[in-house]
Protein backbone atom coordinates (compact mmCIF):
# COMPACT_ATOMS: atom_id res chain seq x y z
CA UNK A 1 0.00 0.00 0.00
CA UNK A 2 1.08 3.52 -0.55
CA UNK A 3 0.43 7.00 0.72
CA UNK A 4 -2.45 9.07 -0.64
CA UNK A 5 -4.69 6.08 -1.38
CA UNK A 6 -8.41 6.81 -1.24
CA UNK A 7 -10.15 4.03 0.70
CA UNK A 8 -13.85 3.65 1.44
CA UNK A 9 -13.76 2.04 4.89
CA UNK A 10 -17.48 1.15 5.05
CA UNK A 11 -19.28 -0.53 2.14
CA UNK A 12 -21.79 -3.40 2.19
CA UNK A 13 -21.42 -5.99 -0.56
CA UNK A 14 -24.94 -6.05 -2.06
CA UNK A 15 -24.38 -7.44 -5.53
CA UNK A 16 -28.06 -7.45 -6.43
CA UNK A 17 -28.12 -3.67 -5.94
CA UNK A 18 -24.71 -2.87 -7.44
CA UNK A 19 -22.87 -5.76 -9.14
CA UNK A 20 -19.13 -5.95 -8.63
CA UNK A 21 -18.34 -4.99 -12.23
CA UNK A 22 -20.39 -1.82 -11.86
CA UNK A 23 -18.81 -1.09 -8.48
CA UNK A 24 -15.35 -1.44 -10.03
CA UNK A 25 -16.38 0.93 -12.80
CA UNK A 26 -17.52 3.50 -10.23
CA UNK A 27 -14.26 3.12 -8.33
CA UNK A 28 -12.33 3.86 -11.51
CA UNK A 29 -14.54 6.82 -12.42
CA UNK A 30 -14.48 8.36 -8.93
CA UNK A 31 -10.83 7.71 -8.12
CA UNK A 32 -11.49 5.39 -5.18
CA UNK A 33 -8.52 3.04 -4.89
CA UNK A 34 -9.86 0.46 -2.45
CA UNK A 35 -13.02 -0.47 -0.58
CA UNK A 36 -13.30 -2.32 2.73
CA UNK A 37 -16.26 -4.64 2.18
CA UNK A 38 -18.85 -5.69 4.77
CA UNK A 39 -21.12 -8.72 4.43
CA UNK A 40 -24.74 -8.26 3.51
CA UNK A 41 -26.81 -7.79 6.68
CA UNK A 42 -30.25 -6.97 5.31
CA UNK A 43 -32.40 -9.50 3.50
CA UNK A 44 -34.78 -6.99 1.96
CA UNK A 45 -34.59 -3.61 0.30
CA UNK A 46 -37.08 -0.77 0.85
CA UNK A 47 -37.80 2.26 -1.34
CA UNK A 48 -35.67 5.30 -0.44
CA UNK A 49 -37.08 7.88 1.95
CA UNK A 50 -37.41 11.45 0.74
CA UNK A 51 -34.64 13.96 1.57
CA UNK A 52 -37.21 15.97 3.54
CA UNK A 53 -37.93 13.11 5.93
CA UNK A 54 -34.23 12.26 6.18
CA UNK A 55 -33.63 15.84 7.33
CA UNK A 56 -36.43 15.58 9.89
CA UNK A 57 -34.89 12.39 11.24
CA UNK A 58 -31.46 13.99 11.58
CA UNK A 59 -33.00 16.99 13.36
CA UNK A 60 -34.71 14.73 15.90
CA UNK A 61 -31.55 12.71 16.52
CA UNK A 62 -29.27 15.73 16.96
CA UNK A 63 -31.40 17.88 19.30
CA UNK A 64 -31.54 17.14 23.01
CA UNK A 65 -35.20 18.06 23.31
CA UNK A 66 -36.02 14.85 21.41
CA UNK A 67 -33.78 12.54 23.48
CA UNK A 68 -36.76 10.61 24.76
CA UNK A 69 -38.42 10.36 21.36
CA UNK A 70 -35.44 9.14 19.31
CA UNK A 71 -35.25 5.60 20.78
CA UNK A 72 -38.96 5.11 20.24
CA UNK A 73 -38.72 6.21 16.62
CA UNK A 74 -35.55 4.33 15.70
CA UNK A 75 -35.73 1.12 17.76
CA UNK A 76 -38.85 -0.57 16.44
CA UNK A 77 -38.13 -4.26 15.99
CA UNK A 78 -40.40 -7.26 15.46
CA UNK A 79 -40.22 -10.32 17.76
CA UNK A 80 -38.20 -12.01 14.99
CA UNK A 81 -35.57 -9.27 15.08
CA UNK A 82 -36.57 -7.46 11.90
CA UNK A 83 -36.72 -3.67 11.70
CA UNK A 84 -40.07 -1.91 11.30
CA UNK A 85 -40.17 1.29 9.25
CA UNK A 86 -42.99 3.47 7.86
CA UNK A 87 -42.16 1.93 4.46
CA UNK A 88 -42.42 -1.67 5.61
CA UNK A 89 -40.48 -4.33 7.50
CA UNK A 90 -36.75 -4.56 6.80
CA UNK A 91 -35.46 -8.13 7.08
CA UNK A 92 -32.34 -8.30 9.26
CA UNK A 93 -29.89 -11.13 8.55
CA UNK A 94 -28.80 -12.46 11.93
CA UNK A 95 -25.73 -14.30 10.60
CA UNK A 96 -24.21 -12.26 7.76
CA UNK A 97 -22.26 -14.44 5.33
CA UNK A 98 -18.62 -13.37 5.17
CA UNK A 99 -17.73 -15.74 2.33
CA UNK A 100 -18.69 -13.41 -0.58
CA UNK A 101 -16.56 -10.64 0.93
CA UNK A 102 -13.41 -12.72 1.08
CA UNK A 103 -14.09 -14.29 -2.32
CA UNK A 104 -14.24 -10.78 -3.78
CA UNK A 105 -10.87 -10.00 -2.16
CA UNK A 106 -9.33 -13.13 -3.70
CA UNK A 107 -10.65 -12.14 -7.12
CA UNK A 108 -9.69 -8.47 -6.81
CA UNK A 109 -6.91 -8.26 -4.21
CA UNK A 110 -5.81 -4.77 -5.21
CA UNK A 111 -9.34 -3.36 -5.02
CA UNK A 112 -10.99 -4.86 -1.96
CA UNK A 113 -10.31 -5.35 1.74
CA UNK A 114 -12.70 -6.99 4.18
CA UNK A 115 -14.30 -6.76 7.61
CA UNK A 116 -15.18 -9.94 9.52
CA UNK A 117 -18.85 -9.49 10.42
CA UNK A 118 -19.91 -11.12 13.72
CA UNK A 119 -23.09 -11.20 15.78
CA UNK A 120 -23.05 -12.57 19.35
CA UNK A 121 -26.83 -13.02 19.11
CA UNK A 122 -26.68 -15.10 15.92
CA UNK A 123 -26.61 -18.84 15.43
CA UNK A 124 -22.94 -18.84 14.43
CA UNK A 125 -20.51 -19.09 17.32
CA UNK A 126 -18.80 -15.74 17.77
CA UNK A 127 -15.21 -17.00 18.01
CA UNK A 128 -15.64 -19.76 15.43
CA UNK A 129 -16.81 -17.20 12.88
CA UNK A 130 -13.93 -14.90 13.73
CA UNK A 131 -11.34 -17.68 13.56
CA UNK A 132 -12.75 -18.92 10.25
CA UNK A 133 -11.76 -15.69 8.50
CA UNK A 134 -9.06 -13.97 10.55
CA UNK A 135 -6.17 -15.38 8.52
CA UNK A 136 -7.74 -14.47 5.17
CA UNK A 137 -5.96 -11.97 2.92
CA UNK A 138 -7.12 -8.38 3.28
CA UNK A 139 -8.72 -8.58 6.73
CA UNK A 140 -8.94 -5.07 8.20
CA UNK A 141 -10.82 -5.83 11.42
CA UNK A 142 -14.18 -6.82 12.89
CA UNK A 143 -17.58 -5.29 12.11
CA UNK A 144 -20.60 -5.65 14.43
CA UNK A 145 -24.03 -4.05 14.62
CA UNK A 146 -25.33 -3.64 18.18
CA UNK A 147 -28.23 -1.56 16.83
CA UNK A 148 -29.69 -4.08 14.36
CA UNK A 149 -28.66 -7.22 16.24
CA UNK A 150 -29.77 -5.93 19.65
CA UNK A 151 -26.83 -6.58 21.97
CA UNK A 152 -24.55 -4.56 24.25
CA UNK A 153 -21.03 -4.15 22.82
CA UNK A 154 -19.51 -5.91 25.85
CA UNK A 155 -20.88 -9.15 24.36
CA UNK A 156 -18.10 -8.80 21.78
CA UNK A 157 -15.40 -9.08 24.44
CA UNK A 158 -13.73 -12.35 23.28
CA UNK A 159 -13.36 -11.20 19.68
CA UNK A 160 -12.43 -7.65 20.76
CA UNK A 161 -9.52 -9.07 22.75
CA UNK A 162 -8.30 -11.03 19.74
CA UNK A 163 -8.62 -8.29 17.16
CA UNK A 164 -6.98 -5.79 19.50
CA UNK A 165 -4.02 -8.14 19.97
CA UNK A 166 -3.62 -8.13 16.17
CA UNK A 167 -3.56 -4.32 16.16
CA UNK A 168 -6.69 -4.07 14.02
CA UNK A 169 -9.88 -2.06 14.67
CA UNK A 170 -13.48 -2.89 15.41
CA UNK A 171 -16.25 -1.03 13.56
CA UNK A 172 -19.54 -0.66 15.48
CA UNK A 173 -22.93 0.66 14.45
CA UNK A 174 -24.21 1.63 17.90
CA UNK A 175 -27.74 1.81 19.23
CA UNK A 176 -29.58 3.33 22.18
CA UNK A 177 -29.24 2.45 25.86
CA UNK A 178 -27.14 -0.64 26.54
CA UNK A 179 -26.76 -1.19 22.77
CA UNK A 180 -24.67 1.98 22.66
CA UNK A 181 -22.52 1.30 25.71
CA UNK A 182 -19.13 0.95 24.02
CA UNK A 183 -17.36 2.24 27.14
CA UNK A 184 -17.78 -1.07 28.98
CA UNK A 185 -16.00 -2.79 26.10
CA UNK A 186 -13.19 -0.23 26.10
CA UNK A 187 -12.82 -0.58 29.86
CA UNK A 188 -12.28 -4.31 29.38
CA UNK A 189 -10.01 -3.86 26.32
CA UNK A 190 -8.51 -0.38 26.73
CA UNK A 191 -6.13 -0.71 23.76
CA UNK A 192 -8.91 -1.61 21.32
CA UNK A 193 -9.00 0.60 18.24
CA UNK A 194 -12.68 1.40 17.87
CA UNK A 195 -14.53 3.07 14.97
CA UNK A 196 -18.04 4.42 15.56
CA UNK A 197 -20.02 4.20 12.33
CA UNK A 198 -21.93 7.09 10.80
CA UNK A 199 -20.27 9.89 12.79
CA UNK A 200 -21.38 8.33 16.06
CA UNK A 201 -25.03 7.64 15.21
CA UNK A 202 -27.39 7.75 17.07
CA UNK A 203 -25.99 10.07 19.77
CA UNK A 204 -23.57 12.08 17.59
CA UNK A 205 -22.28 15.03 19.70
CA UNK A 206 -22.79 13.17 22.98
CA UNK A 207 -20.53 10.39 21.76
CA UNK A 208 -18.04 12.93 20.38
CA UNK A 209 -17.77 14.51 23.82
CA UNK A 210 -17.32 11.09 25.41
CA UNK A 211 -14.53 10.03 23.06
CA UNK A 212 -12.71 13.36 22.78
CA UNK A 213 -10.08 12.21 25.29
CA UNK A 214 -9.87 8.65 23.89
CA UNK A 215 -7.28 8.72 21.08
CA UNK A 216 -7.99 5.14 20.04
CA UNK A 217 -11.65 5.86 19.17
CA UNK A 218 -12.56 7.14 15.71
CA UNK A 219 -15.65 7.84 13.61
CA UNK A 220 -16.42 7.18 9.99
CA UNK A 221 -18.32 9.73 7.91
CA UNK A 222 -20.51 7.30 6.01
CA UNK A 223 -24.15 7.43 4.88
CA UNK A 224 -25.78 10.57 3.47
CA UNK A 225 -29.20 9.93 5.04
CA UNK A 226 -27.98 10.23 8.65
CA UNK A 227 -24.74 12.18 8.16
CA UNK A 228 -25.16 15.48 6.35
CA UNK A 229 -22.65 18.26 5.62
CA UNK A 230 -23.22 19.96 8.97
CA UNK A 231 -22.64 16.78 10.97
CA UNK A 232 -19.55 16.03 8.87
CA UNK A 233 -18.12 19.51 9.39
CA UNK A 234 -18.94 19.53 13.10
CA UNK A 235 -17.43 16.14 13.95
CA UNK A 236 -14.20 16.77 12.04
CA UNK A 237 -13.87 20.17 13.72
CA UNK A 238 -14.52 18.69 17.19
CA UNK A 239 -12.43 15.51 17.00
CA UNK A 240 -9.88 16.67 14.42
CA UNK A 241 -9.02 15.27 11.00
CA UNK A 242 -6.87 12.49 12.49
CA UNK A 243 -9.90 10.83 14.11
CA UNK A 244 -12.28 10.73 11.12
CA UNK A 245 -12.49 8.30 8.18
CA UNK A 246 -14.00 8.35 4.71
CA UNK A 247 -16.73 5.79 4.19
CA UNK A 248 -19.93 5.61 2.16
CA UNK A 249 -22.18 2.86 3.60
CA UNK A 250 -22.77 1.94 -0.02
CA UNK A 251 -24.69 0.86 -1.88
CA UNK A 252 -27.19 2.81 0.22
CA UNK A 253 -27.54 6.56 0.47
CA UNK A 254 -26.89 9.09 -2.27
CA UNK A 255 -28.09 8.22 -5.76
CA UNK A 256 -26.63 9.56 -9.00
CA UNK A 257 -28.61 10.75 -12.02
CA UNK A 258 -28.74 7.16 -13.31
CA UNK A 259 -30.49 6.06 -10.12
CA UNK A 260 -27.52 3.98 -8.94
CA UNK A 261 -25.62 4.52 -5.73
CA UNK A 262 -23.18 7.43 -6.08
CA UNK A 263 -19.80 6.24 -4.77
CA UNK A 264 -18.25 9.70 -5.18
CA UNK A 265 -20.81 11.72 -3.22
CA UNK A 266 -19.11 11.70 0.18
CA UNK A 267 -15.68 12.03 -1.40
CA UNK A 268 -16.83 15.24 -3.11
CA UNK A 269 -18.34 16.41 0.17
CA UNK A 270 -15.01 15.98 1.96
CA UNK A 271 -13.16 17.86 -0.78
CA UNK A 272 -15.69 20.69 -0.59
CA UNK A 273 -15.70 21.01 3.20
CA UNK A 274 -11.98 20.46 3.79
CA UNK A 275 -9.99 22.08 0.97
CA UNK A 276 -6.60 21.50 2.61
CA UNK A 277 -4.92 18.68 0.67
CA UNK A 278 -3.24 17.24 3.75
CA UNK A 279 -6.59 17.06 5.56
CA UNK A 280 -8.16 15.34 2.56
CA UNK A 281 -5.39 12.75 2.44
CA UNK A 282 -5.83 11.94 6.13
CA UNK A 283 -9.61 11.72 5.96
CA UNK A 284 -9.82 9.71 2.75
CA UNK A 285 -7.21 7.06 3.34
CA UNK A 286 -4.18 7.85 5.45
CA UNK A 287 -5.98 7.58 8.79
CA UNK A 288 -7.53 4.23 7.88
CA UNK A 289 -4.24 2.78 6.65
CA UNK A 290 -2.67 3.55 9.99
CA UNK A 291 -5.46 1.71 11.80
CA UNK A 292 -5.67 -1.57 9.93
CA UNK A 293 -2.11 -2.85 10.39
CA UNK A 294 -1.74 -4.56 6.99
Residue pairs with C-beta under 8 A, 6 or more apart in sequence:
1 289
1 294
3 281
3 286
4 281
4 285
4 286
5 33
5 34
5 285
5 286
5 289
6 31
6 32
6 33
6 34
6 246
6 267
6 284
6 285
7 32
7 33
7 34
7 35
7 36
7 113
7 246
7 284
7 285
7 288
7 289
8 32
8 34
8 35
8 36
8 246
8 247
8 248
8 250
8 263
9 36
9 140
9 171
9 195
9 220
9 222
9 245
9 246
9 247
9 288
10 36
10 38
10 171
10 197
10 220
10 222
10 245
10 247
10 248
10 249
11 35
11 36
11 37
11 38
11 247
11 248
11 249
11 250
11 251
12 37
12 38
12 39
12 40
12 41
12 42
12 249
12 250
12 251
12 252
13 37
13 38
13 39
13 40
13 100
13 101
13 104
14 40
14 42
14 45
14 251
15 100
16 45
17 45
17 251
17 261
18 26
18 250
18 251
18 260
18 261
20 104
20 108
22 260
23 35
23 250
23 251
23 263
24 108
24 111
26 32
26 260
26 261
26 263
26 264
27 33
27 35
27 111
27 263
29 264
30 263
30 264
30 267
31 264
31 267
32 263
32 264
32 267
33 111
33 285
34 110
34 111
34 112
34 113
35 111
35 112
35 113
35 250
36 112
36 113
36 114
36 115
36 140
36 288
36 292
37 101
37 104
37 105
37 112
37 113
37 114
37 115
38 96
38 101
38 114
38 115
38 117
38 143
38 171
39 96
39 97
39 98
39 100
39 101
39 115
39 117
39 143
40 93
40 96
40 97
40 100
41 92
41 93
41 96
41 117
41 145
41 148
42 90
42 91
42 92
42 93
43 91
43 92
43 93
44 88
44 89
44 90
44 91
46 85
46 87
46 88
46 90
47 87
48 255
49 57
49 87
49 225
54 225
54 226
55 228
57 73
57 74
57 225
57 226
58 226
58 228
58 231
59 66
60 66
60 69
60 70
60 73
61 70
61 74
61 201
61 202
61 204
61 226
62 204
62 205
62 231
70 176
70 202
71 176
71 177
74 176
74 202
75 147
75 175
75 176
76 83
76 84
76 85
77 83
77 84
77 150
78 84
78 89
81 92
81 94
81 121
81 149
81 150
82 89
82 90
82 91
82 92
83 89
83 90
83 92
83 148
84 90
92 148
92 149
94 119
94 121
94 122
94 123
94 149
95 119
95 122
95 123
95 124
95 129
96 117
96 119
98 114
98 116
98 117
98 129
98 132
98 133
101 112
101 114
101 115
101 117
102 114
102 133
102 136
102 137
102 138
104 112
104 114
105 112
105 113
105 114
105 136
105 137
105 138
106 137
109 137
109 138
112 138
113 138
113 139
113 140
113 292
113 294
114 133
114 136
114 138
114 139
114 140
115 139
115 140
115 141
115 142
115 143
115 171
116 129
116 130
116 133
116 134
116 139
116 141
116 142
116 143
117 142
117 143
117 144
118 124
118 126
118 129
118 130
118 142
118 143
118 144
118 156
118 159
119 126
119 144
119 145
119 149
119 151
120 126
120 144
120 149
120 151
120 155
120 156
121 149
121 150
121 151
121 155
122 149
126 156
126 158
126 159
127 158
127 159
127 162
130 142
130 159
130 162
130 163
133 139
134 162
134 166
138 294
139 168
140 168
140 169
140 291
140 292
140 294
141 163
141 168
141 169
141 170
141 171
141 193
141 195
141 291
141 292
142 156
142 159
142 160
142 163
142 168
142 169
142 170
142 171
143 170
143 171
143 172
144 153
144 156
144 170
144 171
144 172
144 173
145 172
145 173
146 152
146 153
146 172
146 173
146 174
146 175
146 179
146 180
147 173
147 174
147 175
147 176
147 179
147 202
148 173
150 175
150 179
151 179
152 178
152 179
152 181
152 184
153 172
153 174
153 179
153 180
153 181
153 182
153 184
153 185
154 181
154 184
154 185
154 188
156 170
156 185
157 185
157 188
157 189
159 170
160 170
160 185
160 188
160 189
160 192
161 188
161 189
163 169
163 170
163 192
164 170
164 189
164 191
164 192
164 193
166 293
167 193
167 293
168 193
168 291
168 292
168 293
169 192
169 193
169 194
169 195
169 218
169 291
169 292
170 192
170 193
170 194
170 195
171 195
171 197
171 220
172 182
172 194
172 195
172 196
172 197
173 197
173 198
173 201
174 180
174 182
174 196
174 197
174 200
174 201
174 202
174 203
174 207
175 202
176 202
180 202
180 203
180 207
182 194
182 196
182 217
183 210
185 192
185 194
186 192
186 194
186 214
186 217
191 216
192 216
193 216
193 217
193 218
193 291
194 216
194 217
194 218
195 217
195 218
195 219
195 220
195 245
195 291
196 207
196 211
196 217
196 218
196 219
196 220
197 219
197 220
197 222
197 223
197 247
197 249
198 219
198 220
198 222
198 223
198 226
198 227
198 249
199 219
199 220
199 221
199 226
199 227
199 231
199 232
199 235
200 206
200 207
200 208
200 211
200 219
200 235
201 223
201 226
201 227
204 231
204 235
205 234
205 238
207 219
208 219
208 235
208 238
208 239
211 217
211 219
211 239
212 238
212 239
215 243
217 243
218 239
218 243
218 244
218 245
218 287
218 291
219 235
219 239
219 243
219 244
219 245
220 244
220 245
220 246
220 247
221 227
221 232
221 235
221 236
221 244
221 245
221 246
221 247
221 266
221 270
221 283
222 247
222 248
222 249
222 253
222 266
223 247
223 248
223 249
223 252
223 253
224 253
224 254
224 265
224 266
225 252
225 253
229 269
229 272
229 273
232 269
232 270
232 273
233 273
235 244
236 244
236 273
236 274
236 283
241 274
241 279
241 282
241 283
241 287
242 282
242 287
243 287
244 283
244 287
245 283
245 287
245 288
245 291
246 266
246 267
246 270
246 283
246 284
246 285
246 288
247 266
248 261
248 263
248 265
248 266
250 261
250 263
251 260
251 261
252 261
253 261
253 262
253 265
253 266
254 261
254 262
254 265
254 266
255 261
255 262
256 262
256 265
267 284
270 280
270 283
270 284
271 280
274 280
274 283
